[in-house]
Amino acid sequence: MNRVMPLAFFLMLAACGGTNSALLDNTNDSDASTKGDSGGSCVHPTVGESCAVSQQACSEGDACCTGHSWSCENGKWTEVAMGCPCKIEPVDAGGPFACGPSLTCKGSDYCVDQPPGIAFADGGTPPNSYECIPTPIECNTTSTCGCVSPFASCQVASCDDPNGNVTVSCLGE
């Protein structure tokens, strides 16, 4: 057990940001073992399957996103729970896009078009205000009106999302 814990700790650290190429090998082969970038072999483990401490598990991607890494404990593969956050990169939908007459939003933002809702005393209409807001993390992989609109800080009148560049038009204040 004393030899297993340091290995589990190493696997956890490597999976959350290390660069051990055997751990990062994401080859999906029909064989139980594959060759990693370093020339060593790795296995695609199953919980409870027999293992040797010298074996390395092939990566299933970012262990922080899968929620676990693998460890050989007492001759059996076990999942080691990860306590790190999954870092999903925001979708950069189509690059910078216009938000109103003079503002430009990044592709990872959405545009909010807010009309004032109150006319000037002389009857004129004040201009709309525009703001670029970071796309909610829940929408980082799906930058669409259907995902972004529920997170808008206003009552949504309409929404447009050409090429993933979302513009939410609010009702007047």
C-alpha positions as a Python dict, from the first residue, in 0.01 Angstrom:
ca = {
    (1, 'M'): (0, 0, 0),
    (2, 'N'): (288, 239, 74),
    (3, 'R'): (412, 207, -285),
    (4, 'V'): (63, 250, -430),
    (5, 'M'): (-24, 586, -270),
    (6, 'P'): (275, 774, -421),
    (7, 'L'): (185, 626, -760),
    (8, 'A'): (-180, 734, -723),
    (9, 'F'): (-67, 1083, -621),
    (10, 'F'): (170, 1102, -920),
    (11, 'L'): (-104, 988, -1159),
    (12, 'M'): (-342, 1248, -1016),
    (13, 'L'): (-89, 1530, -1055),
    (14, 'A'): (13, 1422, -1403),
    (15, 'A'): (-350, 1397, -1517),
    (16, 'C'): (-429, 1751, -1396),
    (17, 'G'): (-150, 1921, -1583),
    (18, 'G'): (154, 1700, -1613),
    (19, 'T'): (300, 1603, -1945),
    (20, 'N'): (376, 1231, -1904),
    (21, 'S'): (317, 1118, -2261),
    (22, 'A'): (198, 770, -2162),
    (23, 'L'): (-71, 929, -1948),
    (24, 'L'): (-172, 1163, -2227),
    (25, 'D'): (-189, 893, -2496),
    (26, 'N'): (-550, 887, -2607),
    (27, 'T'): (-525, 599, -2853),
    (28, 'N'): (-844, 395, -2879),
    (29, 'D'): (-727, 54, -2991),
    (30, 'S'): (-922, -267, -2973),
    (31, 'D'): (-629, -425, -2786),
    (32, 'A'): (-612, -383, -2408),
    (33, 'S'): (-269, -223, -2444),
    (34, 'T'): (-127, 31, -2687),
    (35, 'K'): (203, 206, -2739),
    (36, 'G'): (234, 551, -2587),
    (37, 'D'): (437, 836, -2737),
    (38, 'S'): (732, 745, -2516),
    (39, 'G'): (748, 395, -2662),
    (40, 'G'): (613, 241, -2340),
    (41, 'S'): (282, 61, -2327),
    (42, 'C'): (-36, 168, -2160),
    (43, 'V'): (-357, -19, -2090),
    (44, 'H'): (-724, 75, -2104),
    (45, 'P'): (-826, -39, -1756),
    (46, 'T'): (-1156, -156, -1617),
    (47, 'V'): (-1244, -124, -1248),
    (48, 'G'): (-1147, -443, -1066),
    (49, 'E'): (-937, -579, -1355),
    (50, 'S'): (-598, -728, -1256),
    (51, 'C'): (-298, -500, -1292),
    (52, 'A'): (68, -460, -1201),
    (53, 'V'): (204, -143, -1035),
    (54, 'S'): (443, -103, -1329),
    (55, 'Q'): (152, -66, -1578),
    (56, 'Q'): (32, 276, -1688),
    (57, 'A'): (-325, 360, -1783),
    (58, 'C'): (-388, 524, -2119),
    (59, 'S'): (-541, 868, -2088),
    (60, 'E'): (-913, 914, -2146),
    (61, 'G'): (-859, 1288, -2187),
    (62, 'D'): (-840, 1552, -1916),
    (63, 'A'): (-880, 1361, -1586),
    (64, 'C'): (-1034, 1674, -1435),
    (65, 'C'): (-1314, 1653, -1694),
    (66, 'T'): (-1362, 1274, -1670),
    (67, 'G'): (-1358, 1307, -1289),
    (68, 'H'): (-1103, 1033, -1229),
    (69, 'S'): (-764, 886, -1308),
    (70, 'W'): (-656, 524, -1273),
    (71, 'S'): (-443, 357, -1008),
    (72, 'C'): (-329, 0, -960),
    (73, 'E'): (-404, -80, -595),
    (74, 'N'): (-361, -426, -444),
    (75, 'G'): (-333, -577, -794),
    (76, 'K'): (-665, -429, -918),
    (77, 'W'): (-746, -117, -1122),
    (78, 'T'): (-935, 148, -928),
    (79, 'E'): (-1062, 492, -1021),
    (80, 'V'): (-902, 777, -824),
    (81, 'A'): (-1147, 1065, -780),
    (82, 'M'): (-1015, 1400, -898),
    (83, 'G'): (-1087, 1724, -715),
    (84, 'C'): (-982, 1959, -991),
    (85, 'P'): (-1210, 2172, -1208),
    (86, 'C'): (-1264, 2081, -1571),
    (87, 'K'): (-1132, 2366, -1784),
    (88, 'I'): (-1350, 2395, -2093),
    (89, 'E'): (-1225, 2653, -2334),
    (90, 'P'): (-1492, 2895, -2452),
    (91, 'V'): (-1615, 2858, -2807),
    (92, 'D'): (-1470, 3135, -3021),
    (93, 'A'): (-1770, 3119, -3249),
    (94, 'G'): (-1669, 3329, -3544),
    (95, 'G'): (-1421, 3576, -3412),
    (96, 'P'): (-1498, 3940, -3334),
    (97, 'F'): (-1843, 4064, -3432),
    (98, 'A'): (-2034, 4393, -3425),
    (99, 'C'): (-2247, 4473, -3124),
    (100, 'G'): (-2442, 4788, -3202),
    (101, 'P'): (-2302, 5077, -3401),
    (102, 'S'): (-1960, 5108, -3233),
    (103, 'L'): (-1883, 4806, -3011),
    (104, 'T'): (-1705, 4484, -3111),
    (105, 'C'): (-1747, 4163, -2909),
    (106, 'K'): (-1501, 3872, -2898),
    (107, 'G'): (-1626, 3544, -3040),
    (108, 'S'): (-1643, 3407, -2684),
    (109, 'D'): (-1883, 3687, -2578),
    (110, 'Y'): (-2244, 3757, -2655),
    (111, 'C'): (-2392, 4099, -2731),
    (112, 'V'): (-2678, 4255, -2535),
    (113, 'D'): (-2886, 4522, -2709),
    (114, 'Q'): (-3083, 4714, -2443),
    (115, 'P'): (-3335, 4978, -2555),
    (116, 'P'): (-3396, 5253, -2298),
    (117, 'G'): (-3772, 5213, -2280),
    (118, 'I'): (-3826, 5578, -2181),
    (119, 'A'): (-3865, 5858, -2432),
    (120, 'F'): (-3705, 6200, -2386),
    (121, 'A'): (-3932, 6481, -2261),
    (122, 'D'): (-3932, 6628, -2612),
    (123, 'G'): (-4062, 6296, -2750),
    (124, 'G'): (-3728, 6185, -2897),
    (125, 'T'): (-3598, 5834, -2844),
    (126, 'P'): (-3269, 5782, -2660),
    (127, 'P'): (-3026, 5537, -2820),
    (128, 'N'): (-3001, 5173, -2721),
    (129, 'S'): (-2711, 5067, -2499),
    (130, 'Y'): (-2489, 4775, -2600),
    (131, 'E'): (-2268, 4548, -2394),
    (132, 'C'): (-2042, 4248, -2459),
    (133, 'I'): (-2081, 3981, -2191),
    (134, 'P'): (-1876, 3660, -2157),
    (135, 'T'): (-2073, 3358, -2274),
    (136, 'P'): (-2192, 3158, -1971),
    (137, 'I'): (-1969, 2857, -1898),
    (138, 'E'): (-2270, 2630, -1955),
    (139, 'C'): (-2277, 2753, -2316),
    (140, 'N'): (-1903, 2736, -2390),
    (141, 'T'): (-1949, 2443, -2627),
    (142, 'T'): (-2287, 2557, -2766),
    (143, 'S'): (-2299, 2930, -2832),
    (144, 'T'): (-2662, 2961, -2944),
    (145, 'C'): (-2965, 3170, -2851),
    (146, 'G'): (-3127, 2865, -2695),
    (147, 'C'): (-2839, 2831, -2451),
    (148, 'V'): (-2748, 3196, -2386),
    (149, 'S'): (-3097, 3358, -2363),
    (150, 'P'): (-3192, 3204, -2025),
    (151, 'F'): (-2878, 3361, -1873),
    (152, 'A'): (-2949, 3712, -2005),
    (153, 'S'): (-2992, 3977, -1735),
    (154, 'C'): (-3296, 4123, -1913),
    (155, 'Q'): (-3629, 4011, -2047),
    (156, 'V'): (-3541, 3884, -2395),
    (157, 'A'): (-3747, 4025, -2682),
    (158, 'S'): (-3553, 3842, -2954),
    (159, 'C'): (-3222, 3675, -3020),
    (160, 'D'): (-3004, 3615, -3324),
    (161, 'D'): (-2703, 3382, -3350),
    (162, 'P'): (-2550, 3385, -3700),
    (163, 'N'): (-2231, 3177, -3703),
    (164, 'G'): (-2257, 3132, -3325),
    (165, 'N'): (-2223, 3507, -3260),
    (166, 'V'): (-2516, 3565, -3025),
    (167, 'T'): (-2698, 3898, -2996),
    (168, 'V'): (-2974, 3918, -2736),
    (169, 'S'): (-3223, 4204, -2786),
    (170, 'C'): (-3396, 4302, -2462),
    (171, 'L'): (-3733, 4462, -2401),
    (172, 'G'): (-3717, 4830, -2302),
    (173, 'E'): (-3645, 4908, -1937),
}
